[in-house]
């Protein structure tokens, strides 16, 4: 009703679910969306689960530690 169409509602629901999953896992949704959108095109499909918010955060922490060393 407020999103313009049924497809718009489904897209909004998906977006809100992803943002909520990020928040529940202590991940900043905007940072997660930005990083995933930038990298997903060159990422191997068999490793797509690397972008799950809880795995993404762990890999970011590991990368930050490696860069600091």
C-alpha positions in Angstrom: 0.0 0.0 0.0 2.8 2.5 0.9 5.5 1.2 -1.4 3.8 1.5 -4.8 3.4 -2.1 -5.8 3.6 -5.7 -4.6 7.2 -6.0 -6.0 8.1 -2.8 -4.2 6.8 -4.2 -1.0 8.8 -7.4 -1.4 12.0 -5.4 -2.2 11.4 -3.2 0.9 10.8 -6.3 3.1 14.1 -7.8 1.9 16.0 -4.6 2.5 14.6 -4.3 6.0 15.3 -7.9 6.8 19.0 -7.5 5.7 19.4 -4.3 7.7 17.8 -6.0 10.8 20.1 -9.0 10.5 23.0 -6.6 10.4 21.9 -4.8 13.5 21.2 -8.1 15.4 24.8 -9.1 14.6 26.3 -5.8 15.6 27.1 -4.8 12.0 26.6 -1.2 10.7 24.0 -1.8 7.9 25.3 1.1 5.7 28.9 -0.1 5.9 27.8 -3.7 5.1 25.6 -2.8 2.1 28.3 -0.5 0.7 31.0 -3.1 1.0 28.9 -5.9 -0.4 27.7 -3.9 -3.3 31.2 -2.9 -4.2 32.7 -6.4 -4.0 29.9 -8.8 -5.0 30.5 -8.6 -8.7 34.1 -10.0 -8.5 33.4 -12.5 -5.7 33.3 -16.2 -6.4 29.7 -17.6 -6.3 30.7 -20.6 -4.2 31.9 -18.3 -1.4 28.8 -16.0 -1.4 28.3 -16.9 2.3 31.3 -14.7 3.1 28.9 -11.8 2.8 26.6 -13.0 5.6 26.8 -10.2 8.2 28.3 -12.3 11.0 31.0 -13.7 8.7 31.6 -10.3 7.0 32.3 -8.7 10.4 34.7 -11.4 11.4 36.6 -11.2 8.1 36.8 -7.4 8.4 38.3 -7.7 11.9 40.8 -10.2 10.6 41.7 -8.0 7.6 42.1 -5.0 9.9 44.4 -6.9 12.2 46.5 -8.1 9.2 46.9 -4.6 7.9 48.0 -3.3 11.4 50.7 -6.0 11.7 
